[in-house]
Amino acid sequence: MKQKLFKKNMFLFFLMAPLLLLAQDVVKGKVTDSGLGDPLPGVNVVIKGTSTGTTTDFDGNYELSVDNFPSTLVFSSLGYASKEMQVSGPSTLNVALDESATGLEEVVVTGLATSVKRSNAANAVASVSADELTGRTPPQTLDGALAGKFAGAQITAASGAPGGGMSVKLRGVTSINGQGQPLYIIDGVYVNNNSVYAGGLNEISNAAGGGASSTDSQDNASNRIADINPDDIQNIEILKGASASAIYGSRAAAGVIIITTKKGKAGKTKINVSQALGWNEAVNLLGQRNWTSALAESVFGEGALYTAAESAGRLRDYEDVIYGEKGFITNTNVSISGGSDKTSFFGSFTNNEEDGIVKRTGASKQSLRLNVDHRITDDIKLSLTGNYLKSSADRGFFNNDNSNTTIGVSLLFTRPWDYLLPDADGNYPDHPANSSNQIHTRDVMTNNESVSRLIAGGALDVNLFNTENQSLKMILKAGVDTYTLKTTVFFPRELQFMSPAVGGVDGLSSDGTTQNTDANFSGFLVHNFRTDNELSFTTQAGVTNEQFSQNTVRVTSTGLIASEQNVDQAANVKVDQFRLEQEDAGFFVQEEVNYQDKIVGTLGVRGDKSSNNGDANKLFYYPKASVATNIHNFDFWNIEAMNQFKLRAAYGEAGNFAPNGALFTTYINSLISGNVGIITPSTLGDPSIQPERQKEFEIGLDAGFFNNKVTLEFTWYNKKVEDLILQADNEPSSGHSFRWANAGALENKGAEIGLNINAFDTENFSWDSGIIWFRNRSEITKLTVASFDTQGFGTGLGTFRIEEGKSATQIVGNDENGDVVALGDAEPDFQMSFNNNFKYKDFTLSFFWHWKKGGDNVNLSRLLSDFGNTSADYDKMNLDPSGTLNNGDYRKSAFGAGFADPFVEDASYLKLREIGLYYNLPENTLQKLFKGNVSNVKVGLSGHNIINIFDYNSYDPEVSNFGSTAAGIGIEVAPFPSSKRFMFHLSIGL
């Protein structure tokens, strides 16, 4: 009887099932890209005012049960503007999403495993799209392309040499001796950005012999983020402080830059080929002194100008000889993307070649990328990314020296009648007024950095379960960044300054090899729960592990045999090695609560331990909390012109590891009476040292007017860094002059404002504009050691000083009475950028201005040219307050008296950073010419730094003799000058 009843019920169920399905209130459809028509997977589809929703599948399809009609569905996805669509009943609703224009409705990546709509974010997360990064003009390096494009960053070129060399500081100085550069993450892979690898130049320049506090950082090295190909990038998110980056723990104190590369899309395979050709030239040159026979004789003796000029045949502008090259640039990029319903792919090959404005300098870079996404089942997705990079950079010989041998310094001592060119047999004369003939040095020396690099990562997303009210996802990630960096430095014996008779080393050859491997592994669980009372909870928890290995070996040989380049063919051989092995581990938990997109709160904590801590098993905890309130989503809001108004606040903490070597005392090997011995070093390590800790509080508001035609963002932050790791004075009787210690604290306060206006948007004409303004102020709030100088060359020339109650970037020096006083500050008064994009039919014009107001440099290039009596402004009379000395004599007299004020200069500038004019062939023209085989053709012109306005008395206000050091940016000593670039473009899509 029961069996018959069961069969009857089953028959009724199968009979009624189709009718029951038909009776459900279901809205379904497909979501596509409005521009390309491609399906968009992973789009969030939510019933407005509720937590009920779903996501599109790999083909862009969705299906959602709706209880009450009419209802409004909200469609949102990373990089696209959200769209609201009203439905009055069960139906098929297809939706096309536009790429985000205003940014307020796009989805941003802020966590290790989750993202959030920008309209719900409690932090000011900056975003840079692919078009903003490379759309106007191709950048020389990725980090250089970010300058001025978002609030809160001071980005400075440490060198104008091809191959890069940049410093990026987010919201002020984060550390004095620790890591001051942000953490870079590309597709989940922690990417190495080391920059200080000594190539051996200091053996010649003796840059560290003049009281400078750093050796390797003056060797004009590039930084490794310069290897990354900007053409592969889809978008960049910048977490500027601990309130946003706390979830990343001990490596996030200086901020986090999250890079997402391009992915393939299901549909027809698309191929794009682009070619850019152009040249570069110096931004600004110093010029020559206005020489006359009388002036030359008064400075260098009777007949100096006539006799020298007669023998040389003519006067020469040696600045133009050295820096007057127009370096050829070629950038070639080929990309292919496509896929099926299960697998999508994106591949690219890029070749970039750029000659420098100095002969025999230049950089080349090749990049090969393959990104693959494969949906194994409806609930399991595998993503793989791979990028092989090869680069080579000839950097020349520039920056500080104490031997008058670098090309830049030698040039400043060169008079236009000095004859320095080779004869018919290739023999170079000695420099008559200096220890080095810079033409000879340029033509025969080598300073090369070459890199072979692989960055690869993978992610496995598994939907463990998914019901109407909740879901659970597991995410597993792994990544590796491994490279071999080779440095090659060679100075032949025949160079003038190599002669032992003048103290030379009789030729130098140096080979360095760095093997670096960084690996990261992580696993996460993300649980989403939606209640019936319109609350949603997103819970995430995970564990992470990072491993770092570096081994640098450098062999430097002097006293070369017949100028052989092999390091074993020499009388003197020195070997240096640096090794680093580090492992970090941690966990995090985070809870996000969302009430109808009206109030969104987040609470989380990160726990970290590291082999770089005194106690490798001790966990350090970094909490975070935030809340965002969308006032406009409340029922009482009735201001039609103001469609978006959000108040937000966030707090977070992050760490910063001790610098390498601070935890222990590194003894130095030596030979004592022929026996192996050790020498006590000057600095004592501290095994109990604690990581630096950053605490940041941020508040702000976001507003949208006239349906987001005008958007406004304002942020104020207070960032405190405690347990600063400093070098303190030590008791001399201990045998150590200094010791590492947690001995201070600093504070940064600042404000950031962003305004975007979509002024016109018609079928034939559109215009959108953006303005960014920001400022930062720092202060050393605690110092338990005596005030000390950091980067610089002493108070007689101007140096950076760490002093309680003063700015962390203050520049001090002696006044006319010999007292040490504050002379300036490297921190700008403010920075501002102005961005405009115009489109008229098939033409687009975009340009981007960047204004830095204030901020001081220590300019020592002019002083060096004063010593050579060659300064272009030597005979002017606008510096001496008494009006008795010309500029050159005044600066030299100040140096003689130890008076530093003339060397500290205002480094303000206004630059046209980028400009681009492009024309897209109309679709009907493409059809006629190519019969539908070509989807787009774009041609254009562009430029970078083509207008530069500043009063700074040297090549460019953007300088840093000490590279990317955390503090001390803004010291100039005969650098490789920066350049401006002009490009022609052709892009074809198939």
Secondary structure, DSSP 4 states (H G I P E B T S, - for coil): -HHHHHHHHHHHHHHHHHHHHHHS-EEEEEEEETTT--B-TT-EEEETTSS-EEE--TTSEEEEE-SSSSEEEEEE-TTB--EEEEESSSEE--EEEPBPSSSTTSEEE-SSS-EEEGGG-SS--EEEEHIIIIISS--SSTTGGGTTSSTTEEEEES--STT--EEEEESS---SSS--SPEEEETTEEE--------STHHHH-GGGGS-S-SGGGS----GGGGS-GGGEEEEEEE-SHHHHGGGGGG-TT-EEEEEE----SEEEEEEEEEEEEEEEES---------HHHHHHHH-TTHHHHHHHHHSS---HHHHHH---EEEEEEEEEEEEE-SSEEEEEEEEEEEEE-SSTT-EEEEEEEEEEEEEEEETTEEEEEEEEEEEEEEE--S-S--SSS-SHHHHHHT--TT---S--TTSPPPPPTTSS--HHHHHHH-EEEEEEEEEEEEEEEEEEEEE-SSEEEEEEEEEEEEEEEEEEEEEE-TTSGGG-GGGT--S-EEEEEEEEEEEEEEEEEEEEEEE-TTSEEEEEEEEEEEEEEEEEEEEEEEEEESTT--STTSEEEEEEEEEEEEEEEEEEEEEEEEEETTTEEEEEEEEEEEETTSSSTT--EEEEEEEEEEEGGGSTT---TTEEEEEEEEEEEEEEEPPPTTTTS---EEEEETTEEEEE--SEE--TTPPPEEEEEEEEEEEEEETTTTEEEEEEEEEEEEES-EEEEE--GGGT-SEEEEE-EEEEEEEEEEEEEEEEEE-SSEEEEEEEEEEEEEEEEEEESS--EEEEES-TTT-EEEE-TTS-TTEEEEE-TTS-EEEEEESS-SEEEEEEEEEEETTEEEEEEEEEEE--EEEE-HHHHHHHTT--TTTT--SS-TTS-S-HHHHHHHHHHTT--GGGEEE--EEEEEEEEEEEEPPHHHHHHHHTTS-SEEEEEEEEEEEEEE---SSS-S---TTTT-SS---EESS----EEEEEEEEEEE-
